[in-house]
């Protein structure tokens, strides 16, 4: 299972076809379903129940989507099974301690190739928009930068906790430099800020050993960051540097999405298959560019509440296990994702891709920690 989980992540970085990258996840799901009796006690954990509740609700929303296309609905239900099996597999591997070292090393090794190649392609092709896109499925500048930022967190983990050889440390530092360069060339302000937040949260978690002190530090940093952002918005020069393209139609997109939602059913949502794109200012936007709004649009207030409770419960479990190095890594990934998804993201239920990196991986790590409690698990 650990090998298949690593294969899923590596495939996202290098394979151009999402279907091809999904093959390891299909095999992983088959293995998990065959041996499902061995992990049935995961049903006793509160976090897994939240995961199941959210995914079932969003997948069932296909039934009241307009238009209802049964083939697409079946695809959503299949992807739901893939996500559930993936989360449980990661939690199982995390629980037994067989995956983290492999995943860190694999992503660091493949990350060097993927990021370097993306940079070379950028300078050779010189894209018209002047933004670096990734390889494989990471063919948009924002998604590529966010996933590379997640890979950077694994590189930081390797640098701080795993590496002993000076030559390896030099290699990891070079990888971090390459990743930073790629994120900068993406020209995505969202990725710049979100990756910085994720990296800082992880580094602070490594330095601060007390959970309460960490929470206090994060609250202080949040206040300082919020005040600094407001100051920058009120300064014309800083505002133009931070937002050279203005709000990129975000406010108009969100307003259009909310108007359609409240014209329909804000409580249950319009359904996961209902088109959520918008045509504004002569441009076509294929999704709301906000994960929270997308979940609200698809699953209504019920879906959004389930999603927020899932995130809060995951953070609570990770903080409870703050002494674990994996919990600190998951906090860094979640911090990156929660910030990034304020301005991007649109689909929680998908084949292996960026949401598996940014959401389902840290949630799975949190699940492993709750599952590890004596009342939930007895390993032979």
RAPE-V124509 format. One record per backbone hydrogen bond with DSSP energy under -0.5 kcal/mol. CO is the residue of the C=O (numbers start at 1). NH is the residue of the N-H. Records with the same first field share a line. If there is no record, write none. Layout:
# RAPE-V124509
CO=NH  NH
This chain:
# RAPE-V124509
1=5
2=6
3=7
4=8
5=9
6=10
7=11
8=12
9=13
10=14
11=15
12=137
15=137
16=18
17=21
18=22
19=23
20=23
22=26
23=27
24=28
25=29
26=30
27=31
28=32
29=33
30=34
31=35
33=36
35=38
36=39
37=40
39=42
40=43
41=44
42=45
45=49
46=50
47=51
48=52
49=53
50=54
51=55
52=56
53=57
54=58
55=59
56=60
57=61
59=62
60=63
61=64
62=65
66=275
67=69
68=70
69=73
70=74
71=75
72=76
73=77
74=78
75=79
76=80
77=81
78=82
79=83
80=84
81=85
82=86
83=87
84=88
85=89
86=90
87=91
88=92
89=93
90=94
91=95
92=96
93=97  98  99
99=103
100=104
101=105
102=106
103=107
104=108
105=109
106=110
107=111
108=112
109=113
110=114
111=115
112=116
113=117
114=118
115=119
116=120
117=121
118=122
119=123
120=124
121=125
122=126
127=130
135=138
137=139
138=134
140=144
141=145
142=146
143=147
144=148
145=149
146=150
147=151
148=152
149=153
150=154
151=155
152=156
153=157
154=158
155=159
156=160
157=161  162
158=162  163
165=169
166=170
167=171
168=172
169=173
170=174
171=175
172=176
173=177
174=178
175=179
176=180
177=181
178=182
179=183
180=184
181=185
182=186
183=188
184=187
185=132
187=189
188=192
189=193
190=194
191=195
192=196
193=197
194=198
195=199
196=200
197=201
198=202
199=203
200=204
201=205
202=206
203=207
204=208
207=209
210=214
211=215
212=216
213=217
214=218
215=219
216=220
217=221
218=222
219=223
220=224
221=225
222=226
223=227
224=228
225=229
226=230
227=231
228=232
229=233
230=234
231=235
232=235
234=236
235=239
236=240
237=241
238=242
239=243
241=244
243=246
245=248
247=250
249=253
250=254
251=255
252=256
253=257
254=258
255=259
256=260
257=261
258=262
259=263
260=264
261=264
265=269
266=301
267=302
271=274
278=280  285
280=283
283=280  285
284=286
285=278
290=294
291=295
292=296
293=297
294=298
295=299
296=300
297=270
298=271
299=303
300=304
301=305
302=306
303=307
304=308
305=309
306=310
307=311
308=312
309=313
310=314
311=315
312=316
313=317
314=318
315=319
316=320
317=321
319=322
321=324
324=328
325=329
326=330
327=331
328=332
329=333
330=334
331=335
332=336
333=337
334=338
335=339
336=340
337=341
339=342
340=343  344
341=291  292
344=291
345=290
348=350
353=356  357
354=358
355=359  360
356=361
359=363
360=364
361=365
362=366
363=367
364=368
365=369
366=370
367=371
368=372
370=373
373=376  377
